[in-house]
Amino acid sequence: MPDVRLADGTRLFEQMRGTHATEFVMREGTRILIRPDGYIASIGMQPVTAFAGEPTHPVDASGTDFEPS
């Protein structure tokens, strides 16, 4: 998953630091679940609350380069 600047000014890689999976939530509802090692675990519409026994960290992806303006 590439690094992008988020709407709150932080970078995606900053939000991904740690042992948790990160859920990249797009404006239209698509959710990209990123494993702690940076690989994509799943892409879907349903929220994922935990991965490998740890709570996921949701990140608002609206306003990123992946979103149309």
CHARMM internal coordinates of N, CA and C (Angstrom, degrees):
IC EDIT
DIST 1 N 1 CA 1.4488
DIST 1 CA 1 C 1.5255
ANGL 1 N 1 CA 1 C 107.39
DIST 1 C 2 N 1.3116
ANGL 1 CA 1 C 2 N 118.78
DIHE 1 N 1 CA 1 C 2 N 129.10
DIST 2 N 2 CA 1.4649
ANGL 1 C 2 N 2 CA 120.34
DIHE 1 CA 1 C 2 N 2 CA 179.75
DIST 2 CA 2 C 1.5229
ANGL 2 N 2 CA 2 C 112.05
DIHE 1 C 2 N 2 CA 2 C -75.89
DIST 2 C 3 N 1.2930
ANGL 2 CA 2 C 3 N 116.16
DIHE 2 N 2 CA 2 C 3 N 155.55
DIST 3 N 3 CA 1.4598
ANGL 2 C 3 N 3 CA 122.19
DIHE 2 CA 2 C 3 N 3 CA 176.92
DIST 3 CA 3 C 1.5349
ANGL 3 N 3 CA 3 C 108.82
DIHE 2 C 3 N 3 CA 3 C -78.49
DIST 3 C 4 N 1.3268
ANGL 3 CA 3 C 4 N 117.06
DIHE 3 N 3 CA 3 C 4 N 139.27
DIST 4 N 4 CA 1.4677
ANGL 3 C 4 N 4 CA 122.30
DIHE 3 CA 3 C 4 N 4 CA 175.60
DIST 4 CA 4 C 1.5250
ANGL 4 N 4 CA 4 C 108.71
DIHE 3 C 4 N 4 CA 4 C -139.77
DIST 4 C 5 N 1.3245
ANGL 4 CA 4 C 5 N 115.63
DIHE 4 N 4 CA 4 C 5 N 156.03
DIST 5 N 5 CA 1.4623
ANGL 4 C 5 N 5 CA 120.27
DIHE 4 CA 4 C 5 N 5 CA 173.00
DIST 5 CA 5 C 1.5222
ANGL 5 N 5 CA 5 C 107.70
DIHE 4 C 5 N 5 CA 5 C -82.68
DIST 5 C 6 N 1.3315
ANGL 5 CA 5 C 6 N 115.82
DIHE 5 N 5 CA 5 C 6 N 132.04
DIST 6 N 6 CA 1.4617
ANGL 5 C 6 N 6 CA 121.72
DIHE 5 CA 5 C 6 N 6 CA -178.99
DIST 6 CA 6 C 1.5225
ANGL 6 N 6 CA 6 C 110.33
DIHE 5 C 6 N 6 CA 6 C -91.55
DIST 6 C 7 N 1.3256
ANGL 6 CA 6 C 7 N 116.40
DIHE 6 N 6 CA 6 C 7 N 166.71
DIST 7 N 7 CA 1.4647
ANGL 6 C 7 N 7 CA 121.82
DIHE 6 CA 6 C 7 N 7 CA -177.68
DIST 7 CA 7 C 1.5264
ANGL 7 N 7 CA 7 C 112.41
DIHE 6 C 7 N 7 CA 7 C -59.06
DIST 7 C 8 N 1.3302
ANGL 7 CA 7 C 8 N 117.56
DIHE 7 N 7 CA 7 C 8 N -30.12
DIST 8 N 8 CA 1.4708
ANGL 7 C 8 N 8 CA 120.03
DIHE 7 CA 7 C 8 N 8 CA -179.71
DIST 8 CA 8 C 1.5248
ANGL 8 N 8 CA 8 C 113.16
DIHE 7 C 8 N 8 CA 8 C -82.51
DIST 8 C 9 N 1.3514
ANGL 8 CA 8 C 9 N 116.75
DIHE 8 N 8 CA 8 C 9 N 2.05
DIST 9 N 9 CA 1.4639
ANGL 8 C 9 N 9 CA 120.91
DIHE 8 CA 8 C 9 N 9 CA 177.80
DIST 9 CA 9 C 1.5156
ANGL 9 N 9 CA 9 C 114.90
DIHE 8 C 9 N 9 CA 9 C 94.83
DIST 9 C 10 N 1.3349
ANGL 9 CA 9 C 10 N 117.72
DIHE 9 N 9 CA 9 C 10 N -14.13
DIST 10 N 10 CA 1.4673
ANGL 9 C 10 N 10 CA 119.91
DIHE 9 CA 9 C 10 N 10 CA 177.69
DIST 10 CA 10 C 1.5240
ANGL 10 N 10 CA 10 C 108.98
DIHE 9 C 10 N 10 CA 10 C -81.40
DIST 10 C 11 N 1.3159
ANGL 10 CA 10 C 11 N 116.01
DIHE 10 N 10 CA 10 C 11 N 171.61
DIST 11 N 11 CA 1.4577
ANGL 10 C 11 N 11 CA 121.10
DIHE 10 CA 10 C 11 N 11 CA 177.88
DIST 11 CA 11 C 1.5283
ANGL 11 N 11 CA 11 C 108.35
DIHE 10 C 11 N 11 CA 11 C -105.94
DIST 11 C 12 N 1.3203
ANGL 11 CA 11 C 12 N 115.96
DIHE 11 N 11 CA 11 C 12 N 151.01
DIST 12 N 12 CA 1.4636
ANGL 11 C 12 N 12 CA 120.64
DIHE 11 CA 11 C 12 N 12 CA -179.60
DIST 12 CA 12 C 1.5209
ANGL 12 N 12 CA 12 C 110.61
DIHE 11 C 12 N 12 CA 12 C -56.92
DIST 12 C 13 N 1.3388
ANGL 12 CA 12 C 13 N 117.84
DIHE 12 N 12 CA 12 C 13 N -43.82
DIST 13 N 13 CA 1.4677
ANGL 12 C 13 N 13 CA 119.74
DIHE 12 CA 12 C 13 N 13 CA -178.68
DIST 13 CA 13 C 1.5273
ANGL 13 N 13 CA 13 C 111.80
DIHE 12 C 13 N 13 CA 13 C -61.57
DIST 13 C 14 N 1.3219
ANGL 13 CA 13 C 14 N 118.62
DIHE 13 N 13 CA 13 C 14 N -31.54
DIST 14 N 14 CA 1.4692
ANGL 13 C 14 N 14 CA 120.98
DIHE 13 CA 13 C 14 N 14 CA 175.43
DIST 14 CA 14 C 1.5246
ANGL 14 N 14 CA 14 C 110.04
DIHE 13 C 14 N 14 CA 14 C -64.42
DIST 14 C 15 N 1.3346
ANGL 14 CA 14 C 15 N 116.40
DIHE 14 N 14 CA 14 C 15 N -42.13
DIST 15 N 15 CA 1.4715
ANGL 14 C 15 N 15 CA 121.31
DIHE 14 CA 14 C 15 N 15 CA -179.49
DIST 15 CA 15 C 1.5285
ANGL 15 N 15 CA 15 C 112.13
DIHE 14 C 15 N 15 CA 15 C -69.65
DIST 15 C 16 N 1.3223
ANGL 15 CA 15 C 16 N 116.74
DIHE 15 N 15 CA 15 C 16 N -24.99
DIST 16 N 16 CA 1.4664
ANGL 15 C 16 N 16 CA 121.01
DIHE 15 CA 15 C 16 N 16 CA -177.76
DIST 16 CA 16 C 1.5253
ANGL 16 N 16 CA 16 C 113.18
DIHE 15 C 16 N 16 CA 16 C -82.88
DIST 16 C 17 N 1.3212
ANGL 16 CA 16 C 17 N 118.23
DIHE 16 N 16 CA 16 C 17 N -13.26
DIST 17 N 17 CA 1.4761
ANGL 16 C 17 N 17 CA 119.82
DIHE 16 CA 16 C 17 N 17 CA -176.86
DIST 17 CA 17 C 1.5230
ANGL 17 N 17 CA 17 C 110.85
DIHE 16 C 17 N 17 CA 17 C -61.32
DIST 17 C 18 N 1.2967
ANGL 17 CA 17 C 18 N 115.40
DIHE 17 N 17 CA 17 C 18 N 134.00
DIST 18 N 18 CA 1.4615
ANGL 17 C 18 N 18 CA 120.93
DIHE 17 CA 17 C 18 N 18 CA 177.88
DIST 18 CA 18 C 1.5147
ANGL 18 N 18 CA 18 C 111.08
DIHE 17 C 18 N 18 CA 18 C 125.61
DIST 18 C 19 N 1.3080
ANGL 18 CA 18 C 19 N 115.63
DIHE 18 N 18 CA 18 C 19 N -172.45
DIST 19 N 19 CA 1.4575
ANGL 18 C 19 N 19 CA 121.39
DIHE 18 CA 18 C 19 N 19 CA -176.98
DIST 19 CA 19 C 1.5239
ANGL 19 N 19 CA 19 C 112.62
DIHE 18 C 19 N 19 CA 19 C -96.00
DIST 19 C 20 N 1.3162
ANGL 19 CA 19 C 20 N 117.97
DIHE 19 N 19 CA 19 C 20 N 4.22
DIST 20 N 20 CA 1.4591
ANGL 19 C 20 N 20 CA 122.82
DIHE 19 CA 19 C 20 N 20 CA -178.61
DIST 20 CA 20 C 1.5343
ANGL 20 N 20 CA 20 C 111.20
DIHE 19 C 20 N 20 CA 20 C -91.46
DIST 20 C 21 N 1.3249
ANGL 20 CA 20 C 21 N 116.08
DIHE 20 N 20 CA 20 C 21 N 157.30
DIST 21 N 21 CA 1.4644
ANGL 20 C 21 N 21 CA 121.20
DIHE 20 CA 20 C 21 N 21 CA 169.28
DIST 21 CA 21 C 1.5271
ANGL 21 N 21 CA 21 C 107.36
DIHE 20 C 21 N 21 CA 21 C -83.23
DIST 21 C 22 N 1.3202
ANGL 21 CA 21 C 22 N 116.07
DIHE 21 N 21 CA 21 C 22 N 153.70
DIST 22 N 22 CA 1.4611
ANGL 21 C 22 N 22 CA 121.60
DIHE 21 CA 21 C 22 N 22 CA -178.74
DIST 22 CA 22 C 1.5156
ANGL 22 N 22 CA 22 C 108.60
DIHE 21 C 22 N 22 CA 22 C -115.27
DIST 22 C 23 N 1.3269
ANGL 22 CA 22 C 23 N 116.03
DIHE 22 N 22 CA 22 C 23 N 132.59
DIST 23 N 23 CA 1.4595
ANGL 22 C 23 N 23 CA 121.04
DIHE 22 CA 22 C 23 N 23 CA 178.15
DIST 23 CA 23 C 1.5258
ANGL 23 N 23 CA 23 C 108.35
DIHE 22 C 23 N 23 CA 23 C -105.17
DIST 23 C 24 N 1.3175
ANGL 23 CA 23 C 24 N 116.15
DIHE 23 N 23 CA 23 C 24 N 110.13
DIST 24 N 24 CA 1.4652
ANGL 23 C 24 N 24 CA 124.92
DIHE 23 CA 23 C 24 N 24 CA -177.77
DIST 24 CA 24 C 1.5298
ANGL 24 N 24 CA 24 C 106.13
DIHE 23 C 24 N 24 CA 24 C -87.32
DIST 24 C 25 N 1.3278
ANGL 24 CA 24 C 25 N 117.69
DIHE 24 N 24 CA 24 C 25 N 105.54
DIST 25 N 25 CA 1.4695
ANGL 24 C 25 N 25 CA 122.65
DIHE 24 CA 24 C 25 N 25 CA -171.45
DIST 25 CA 25 C 1.5245
ANGL 25 N 25 CA 25 C 109.86
DIHE 24 C 25 N 25 CA 25 C -101.15
DIST 25 C 26 N 1.3332
ANGL 25 CA 25 C 26 N 115.54
DIHE 25 N 25 CA 25 C 26 N 114.63
DIST 26 N 26 CA 1.4571
ANGL 25 C 26 N 26 CA 122.20
DIHE 25 CA 25 C 26 N 26 CA -179.46
DIST 26 CA 26 C 1.5351
ANGL 26 N 26 CA 26 C 110.03
DIHE 25 C 26 N 26 CA 26 C -81.94
DIST 26 C 27 N 1.3147
ANGL 26 CA 26 C 27 N 116.19
DIHE 26 N 26 CA 26 C 27 N 159.59
DIST 27 N 27 CA 1.4688
ANGL 26 C 27 N 27 CA 122.19
DIHE 26 CA 26 C 27 N 27 CA -177.52
DIST 27 CA 27 C 1.5344
ANGL 27 N 27 CA 27 C 112.08
DIHE 26 C 27 N 27 CA 27 C -57.17
DIST 27 C 28 N 1.3336
ANGL 27 CA 27 C 28 N 117.84
DIHE 27 N 27 CA 27 C 28 N -41.52
DIST 28 N 28 CA 1.4644
ANGL 27 C 28 N 28 CA 119.78
DIHE 27 CA 27 C 28 N 28 CA -176.48
DIST 28 CA 28 C 1.5295
ANGL 28 N 28 CA 28 C 112.91
DIHE 27 C 28 N 28 CA 28 C -80.52
DIST 28 C 29 N 1.3371
ANGL 28 CA 28 C 29 N 117.43
DIHE 28 N 28 CA 28 C 29 N -0.71
DIST 29 N 29 CA 1.4568
ANGL 28 C 29 N 29 CA 121.15
DIHE 28 CA 28 C 29 N 29 CA 174.62
DIST 29 CA 29 C 1.5168
ANGL 29 N 29 CA 29 C 115.47
DIHE 28 C 29 N 29 CA 29 C 108.43
DIST 29 C 30 N 1.3134
ANGL 29 CA 29 C 30 N 118.01
DIHE 29 N 29 CA 29 C 30 N -8.82
DIST 30 N 30 CA 1.4700
ANGL 29 C 30 N 30 CA 119.79
DIHE 29 CA 29 C 30 N 30 CA 176.48
DIST 30 CA 30 C 1.5238
ANGL 30 N 30 CA 30 C 109.05
DIHE 29 C 30 N 30 CA 30 C -65.38
DIST 30 C 31 N 1.3203
ANGL 30 CA 30 C 31 N 115.96
DIHE 30 N 30 CA 30 C 31 N 137.97
DIST 31 N 31 CA 1.4687
ANGL 30 C 31 N 31 CA 121.95
DIHE 30 CA 30 C 31 N 31 CA -178.42
DIST 31 CA 31 C 1.5201
ANGL 31 N 31 CA 31 C 109.05
DIHE 30 C 31 N 31 CA 31 C -123.07
DIST 31 C 32 N 1.3175
ANGL 31 CA 31 C 32 N 115.76
DIHE 31 N 31 CA 31 C 32 N 124.33
DIST 32 N 32 CA 1.4627
ANGL 31 C 32 N 32 CA 121.51
DIHE 31 CA 31 C 32 N 32 CA 177.19
DIST 32 CA 32 C 1.5207
ANGL 32 N 32 CA 32 C 107.04
DIHE 31 C 32 N 32 CA 32 C -106.64
DIST 32 C 33 N 1.3224
ANGL 32 CA 32 C 33 N 116.16
DIHE 32 N 32 CA 32 C 33 N 115.45
DIST 33 N 33 CA 1.4612
ANGL 32 C 33 N 33 CA 120.92
DIHE 32 CA 32 C 33 N 33 CA 179.65
DIST 33 CA 33 C 1.5186
ANGL 33 N 33 CA 33 C 108.52
DIHE 32 C 33 N 33 CA 33 C -91.09
DIST 33 C 34 N 1.3343
ANGL 33 CA 33 C 34 N 116.07
DIHE 33 N 33 CA 33 C 34 N 119.13
DIST 34 N 34 CA 1.4609
ANGL 33 C 34 N 34 CA 122.57
DIHE 33 CA 33 C 34 N 34 CA -177.81
DIST 34 CA 34 C 1.5283
ANGL 34 N 34 CA 34 C 108.45
DIHE 33 C 34 N 34 CA 34 C -107.22
DIST 34 C 35 N 1.3125
ANGL 34 CA 34 C 35 N 115.39
DIHE 34 N 34 CA 34 C 35 N 122.76
DIST 35 N 35 CA 1.4608
ANGL 34 C 35 N 35 CA 120.55
DIHE 34 CA 34 C 35 N 35 CA 178.97
DIST 35 CA 35 C 1.5287
ANGL 35 N 35 CA 35 C 110.24
DIHE 34 C 35 N 35 CA 35 C -65.52
DIST 35 C 36 N 1.3282
ANGL 35 CA 35 C 36 N 118.15
DIHE 35 N 35 CA 35 C 36 N 162.36
DIST 36 N 36 CA 1.4678
ANGL 35 C 36 N 36 CA 120.90
DIHE 35 CA 35 C 36 N 36 CA 177.89
DIST 36 CA 36 C 1.5295
ANGL 36 N 36 CA 36 C 114.05
DIHE 35 C 36 N 36 CA 36 C -57.88
DIST 36 C 37 N 1.3437
ANGL 36 CA 36 C 37 N 118.10
DIHE 36 N 36 CA 36 C 37 N -24.90
DIST 37 N 37 CA 1.4637
ANGL 36 C 37 N 37 CA 120.49
DIHE 36 CA 36 C 37 N 37 CA 179.50
DIST 37 CA 37 C 1.5313
ANGL 37 N 37 CA 37 C 112.60
DIHE 36 C 37 N 37 CA 37 C -88.30
DIST 37 C 38 N 1.3439
ANGL 37 CA 37 C 38 N 117.43
DIHE 37 N 37 CA 37 C 38 N 3.17
DIST 38 N 38 CA 1.4570
ANGL 37 C 38 N 38 CA 121.70
DIHE 37 CA 37 C 38 N 38 CA 175.22
DIST 38 CA 38 C 1.5184
ANGL 38 N 38 CA 38 C 115.29
DIHE 37 C 38 N 38 CA 38 C 95.94
DIST 38 C 39 N 1.3202
ANGL 38 CA 38 C 39 N 117.52
DIHE 38 N 38 CA 38 C 39 N -9.02
DIST 39 N 39 CA 1.4637
ANGL 38 C 39 N 39 CA 119.86
DIHE 38 CA 38 C 39 N 39 CA 177.94
DIST 39 CA 39 C 1.5285
ANGL 39 N 39 CA 39 C 110.09
DIHE 38 C 39 N 39 CA 39 C -80.41
DIST 39 C 40 N 1.3195
ANGL 39 CA 39 C 40 N 117.11
DIHE 39 N 39 CA 39 C 40 N 152.85
DIST 40 N 40 CA 1.4610
ANGL 39 C 40 N 40 CA 121.47
DIHE 39 CA 39 C 40 N 40 CA 178.60
DIST 40 CA 40 C 1.5175
ANGL 40 N 40 CA 40 C 109.28
DIHE 39 C 40 N 40 CA 40 C -80.59
DIST 40 C 41 N 1.3289
ANGL 40 CA 40 C 41 N 116.03
DIHE 40 N 40 CA 40 C 41 N 126.12
DIST 41 N 41 CA 1.4638
ANGL 40 C 41 N 41 CA 121.52
DIHE 40 CA 40 C 41 N 41 CA -179.88
DIST 41 CA 41 C 1.5255
ANGL 41 N 41 CA 41 C 110.81
DIHE 40 C 41 N 41 CA 41 C -90.37
DIST 41 C 42 N 1.3407
ANGL 41 CA 41 C 42 N 117.31
DIHE 41 N 41 CA 41 C 42 N -38.68
DIST 42 N 42 CA 1.4589
ANGL 41 C 42 N 42 CA 119.95
DIHE 41 CA 41 C 42 N 42 CA 179.57
DIST 42 CA 42 C 1.5205
ANGL 42 N 42 CA 42 C 110.22
DIHE 41 C 42 N 42 CA 42 C -163.07
DIST 42 C 43 N 1.3318
ANGL 42 CA 42 C 43 N 114.42
DIHE 42 N 42 CA 42 C 43 N 159.82
DIST 43 N 43 CA 1.4565
ANGL 42 C 43 N 43 CA 122.44
DIHE 42 CA 42 C 43 N 43 CA 173.79
DIST 43 CA 43 C 1.5213
ANGL 43 N 43 CA 43 C 105.84
DIHE 42 C 43 N 43 CA 43 C -132.48
DIST 43 C 44 N 1.3190
ANGL 43 CA 43 C 44 N 116.71
DIHE 43 N 43 CA 43 C 44 N 126.05
DIST 44 N 44 CA 1.4581
ANGL 43 C 44 N 44 CA 119.66
DIHE 43 CA 43 C 44 N 44 CA -178.94
DIST 44 CA 44 C 1.5106
ANGL 44 N 44 CA 44 C 111.42
DIHE 43 C 44 N 44 CA 44 C -169.29
DIST 44 C 45 N 1.3169
ANGL 44 CA 44 C 45 N 115.30
DIHE 44 N 44 CA 44 C 45 N -167.47
DIST 45 N 45 CA 1.4626
ANGL 44 C 45 N 45 CA 121.34
DIHE 44 CA 44 C 45 N 45 CA -178.43
DIST 45 CA 45 C 1.5396
ANGL 45 N 45 CA 45 C 112.14
DIHE 44 C 45 N 45 CA 45 C -108.00
DIST 45 C 46 N 1.3222
ANGL 45 CA 45 C 46 N 116.74
DIHE 45 N 45 CA 45 C 46 N -19.77
DIST 46 N 46 CA 1.4696
ANGL 45 C 46 N 46 CA 120.49
DIHE 45 CA 45 C 46 N 46 CA -177.21
DIST 46 CA 46 C 1.5228
ANGL 46 N 46 CA 46 C 110.86
DIHE 45 C 46 N 46 CA 46 C -84.09
DIST 46 C 47 N 1.3297
ANGL 46 CA 46 C 47 N 117.57
DIHE 46 N 46 CA 46 C 47 N 135.79
DIST 47 N 47 CA 1.4718
ANGL 46 C 47 N 47 CA 119.68
DIHE 46 CA 46 C 47 N 47 CA 176.40
DIST 47 CA 47 C 1.5294
ANGL 47 N 47 CA 47 C 111.28
DIHE 46 C 47 N 47 CA 47 C -63.39
DIST 47 C 48 N 1.3170
ANGL 47 CA 47 C 48 N 115.58
DIHE 47 N 47 CA 47 C 48 N 145.01
DIST 48 N 48 CA 1.4616
ANGL 47 C 48 N 48 CA 122.02
DIHE 47 CA 47 C 48 N 48 CA 174.77
DIST 48 CA 48 C 1.5301
ANGL 48 N 48 CA 48 C 105.87
DIHE 47 C 48 N 48 CA 48 C -114.16
DIST 48 C 49 N 1.3227
ANGL 48 CA 48 C 49 N 116.62
DIHE 48 N 48 CA 48 C 49 N 116.94
DIST 49 N 49 CA 1.4621
ANGL 48 C 49 N 49 CA 120.00
DIHE 48 CA 48 C 49 N 49 CA -174.82
DIST 49 CA 49 C 1.5252
ANGL 49 N 49 CA 49 C 113.43
DIHE 48 C 49 N 49 CA 49 C -88.90
DIST 49 C 50 N 1.3410
ANGL 49 CA 49 C 50 N 116.86
DIHE 49 N 49 CA 49 C 50 N -22.78
DIST 50 N 50 CA 1.4657
ANGL 49 C 50 N 50 CA 119.60
DIHE 49 CA 49 C 50 N 50 CA -179.48
DIST 50 CA 50 C 1.5177
ANGL 50 N 50 CA 50 C 109.55
DIHE 49 C 50 N 50 CA 50 C -148.21
DIST 50 C 51 N 1.3315
ANGL 50 CA 50 C 51 N 114.56
DIHE 50 N 50 CA 50 C 51 N 151.78
DIST 51 N 51 CA 1.4656
ANGL 50 C 51 N 51 CA 121.65
DIHE 50 CA 50 C 51 N 51 CA 177.05
DIST 51 CA 51 C 1.5166
ANGL 51 N 51 CA 51 C 107.19
DIHE 50 C 51 N 51 CA 51 C -143.06
DIST 51 C 52 N 1.3205
ANGL 51 CA 51 C 52 N 116.88
DIHE 51 N 51 CA 51 C 52 N 127.37
DIST 52 N 52 CA 1.4671
ANGL 51 C 52 N 52 CA 123.35
DIHE 51 CA 51 C 52 N 52 CA -179.49
DIST 52 CA 52 C 1.5282
ANGL 52 N 52 CA 52 C 111.84
DIHE 51 C 52 N 52 CA 52 C 53.08
DIST 52 C 53 N 1.3312
ANGL 52 CA 52 C 53 N 115.75
DIHE 52 N 52 CA 52 C 53 N 38.79
DIST 53 N 53 CA 1.4574
ANGL 52 C 53 N 53 CA 120.68
DIHE 52 CA 52 C 53 N 53 CA 175.28
DIST 53 CA 53 C 1.5201
ANGL 53 N 53 CA 53 C 116.10
DIHE 52 C 53 N 53 CA 53 C 82.94
DIST 53 C 54 N 1.3164
ANGL 53 CA 53 C 54 N 118.26
DIHE 53 N 53 CA 53 C 54 N 2.04
DIST 54 N 54 CA 1.4712
ANGL 53 C 54 N 54 CA 121.24
DIHE 53 CA 53 C 54 N 54 CA 179.07
DIST 54 CA 54 C 1.5249
ANGL 54 N 54 CA 54 C 109.86
DIHE 53 C 54 N 54 CA 54 C -120.42
DIST 54 C 55 N 1.3319
ANGL 54 CA 54 C 55 N 117.28
DIHE 54 N 54 CA 54 C 55 N 146.87
DIST 55 N 55 CA 1.4659
ANGL 54 C 55 N 55 CA 119.46
DIHE 54 CA 54 C 55 N 55 CA 176.62
DIST 55 CA 55 C 1.5277
ANGL 55 N 55 CA 55 C 110.91
DIHE 54 C 55 N 55 CA 55 C -63.34
DIST 55 C 56 N 1.3236
ANGL 55 CA 55 C 56 N 116.11
DIHE 55 N 55 CA 55 C 56 N 144.46
DIST 56 N 56 CA 1.4616
ANGL 55 C 56 N 56 CA 120.02
DIHE 55 CA 55 C 56 N 56 CA 176.73
DIST 56 CA 56 C 1.5235
ANGL 56 N 56 CA 56 C 109.53
DIHE 55 C 56 N 56 CA 56 C -79.65
DIST 56 C 57 N 1.3174
ANGL 56 CA 56 C 57 N 115.27
DIHE 56 N 56 CA 56 C 57 N 158.36
DIST 57 N 57 CA 1.4671
ANGL 56 C 57 N 57 CA 122.24
DIHE 56 CA 56 C 57 N 57 CA 178.77
DIST 57 CA 57 C 1.5316
ANGL 57 N 57 CA 57 C 107.26
DIHE 56 C 57 N 57 CA 57 C -109.72
DIST 57 C 58 N 1.3640
ANGL 57 CA 57 C 58 N 118.12
DIHE 57 N 57 CA 57 C 58 N 105.91
DIST 58 N 58 CA 1.4597
ANGL 57 C 58 N 58 CA 119.15
DIHE 57 CA 57 C 58 N 58 CA -179.82
DIST 58 CA 58 C 1.5243
ANGL 58 N 58 CA 58 C 111.70
DIHE 57 C 58 N 58 CA 58 C -75.94
DIST 58 C 59 N 1.3345
ANGL 58 CA 58 C 59 N 116.14
DIHE 58 N 58 CA 58 C 59 N 141.74
DIST 59 N 59 CA 1.4567
ANGL 58 C 59 N 59 CA 122.86
DIHE 58 CA 58 C 59 N 59 CA 179.28
DIST 59 CA 59 C 1.5279
ANGL 59 N 59 CA 59 C 107.94
DIHE 58 C 59 N 59 CA 59 C -129.28
DIST 59 C 60 N 1.3278
ANGL 59 CA 59 C 60 N 117.31
DIHE 59 N 59 CA 59 C 60 N 129.21
DIST 60 N 60 CA 1.4578
ANGL 59 C 60 N 60 CA 122.78
DIHE 59 CA 59 C 60 N 60 CA 178.29
DIST 60 CA 60 C 1.5234
ANGL 60 N 60 CA 60 C 109.27
DIHE 59 C 60 N 60 CA 60 C -75.37
DIST 60 C 61 N 1.3309
ANGL 60 CA 60 C 61 N 116.70
DIHE 60 N 60 CA 60 C 61 N 115.58
DIST 61 N 61 CA 1.4648
ANGL 60 C 61 N 61 CA 120.87
DIHE 60 CA 60 C 61 N 61 CA -177.41
DIST 61 CA 61 C 1.5214
ANGL 61 N 61 CA 61 C 113.15
DIHE 60 C 61 N 61 CA 61 C -95.58
DIST 61 C 62 N 1.3300
ANGL 61 CA 61 C 62 N 118.12
DIHE 61 N 61 CA 61 C 62 N -1.52
DIST 62 N 62 CA 1.4675
ANGL 61 C 62 N 62 CA 118.77
DIHE 61 CA 61 C 62 N 62 CA 179.28
DIST 62 CA 62 C 1.5229
ANGL 62 N 62 CA 62 C 108.70
DIHE 61 C 62 N 62 CA 62 C -64.67
DIST 62 C 63 N 1.3013
ANGL 62 CA 62 C 63 N 115.79
DIHE 62 N 62 CA 62 C 63 N 139.12
DIST 63 N 63 CA 1.4581
ANGL 62 C 63 N 63 CA 120.28
DIHE 62 CA 62 C 63 N 63 CA -178.77
DIST 63 CA 63 C 1.5147
ANGL 63 N 63 CA 63 C 114.06
DIHE 62 C 63 N 63 CA 63 C 88.88
DIST 63 C 64 N 1.3252
ANGL 63 CA 63 C 64 N 118.73
DIHE 63 N 63 CA 63 C 64 N 3.11
DIST 64 N 64 CA 1.4717
ANGL 63 C 64 N 64 CA 121.07
DIHE 63 CA 63 C 64 N 64 CA 177.33
DIST 64 CA 64 C 1.5190
ANGL 64 N 64 CA 64 C 109.68
DIHE 63 C 64 N 64 CA 64 C -89.98
DIST 64 C 65 N 1.3130
ANGL 64 CA 64 C 65 N 116.25
DIHE 64 N 64 CA 64 C 65 N 174.64
DIST 65 N 65 CA 1.4598
ANGL 64 C 65 N 65 CA 121.39
DIHE 64 CA 64 C 65 N 65 CA 177.63
DIST 65 CA 65 C 1.5227
ANGL 65 N 65 CA 65 C 112.44
DIHE 64 C 65 N 65 CA 65 C -62.65
DIST 65 C 66 N 1.3301
ANGL 65 CA 65 C 66 N 117.44
DIHE 65 N 65 CA 65 C 66 N -18.96
DIST 66 N 66 CA 1.4517
ANGL 65 C 66 N 66 CA 121.24
DIHE 65 CA 65 C 66 N 66 CA 179.83
DIST 66 CA 66 C 1.5131
ANGL 66 N 66 CA 66 C 111.75
DIHE 65 C 66 N 66 CA 66 C -80.15
DIST 66 C 67 N 1.3300
ANGL 66 CA 66 C 67 N 117.29
DIHE 66 N 66 CA 66 C 67 N -13.82
DIST 67 N 67 CA 1.4601
ANGL 66 C 67 N 67 CA 122.53
DIHE 66 CA 66 C 67 N 67 CA -176.77
DIST 67 CA 67 C 1.5169
ANGL 67 N 67 CA 67 C 110.63
DIHE 66 C 67 N 67 CA 67 C -103.42
DIST 67 C 68 N 1.3311
ANGL 67 CA 67 C 68 N 118.83
DIHE 67 N 67 CA 67 C 68 N 134.01
DIST 68 N 68 CA 1.4563
ANGL 67 C 68 N 68 CA 119.21
DIHE 67 CA 67 C 68 N 68 CA 173.93
DIST 68 CA 68 C 1.5261
ANGL 68 N 68 CA 68 C 110.86
DIHE 67 C 68 N 68 CA 68 C -67.31
DIST 68 C 69 N 1.3251
ANGL 68 CA 68 C 69 N 117.50
DIHE 68 N 68 CA 68 C 69 N 145.41
DIST 69 N 69 CA 1.4640
ANGL 68 C 69 N 69 CA 118.90
DIHE 68 CA 68 C 69 N 69 CA -178.71
DIST 69 CA 69 C 1.5124
ANGL 69 N 69 CA 69 C 111.63
DIHE 68 C 69 N 69 CA 69 C -95.83
END
COOR INIT
IC SEED 1 N 1 CA 1 C
IC BUILD
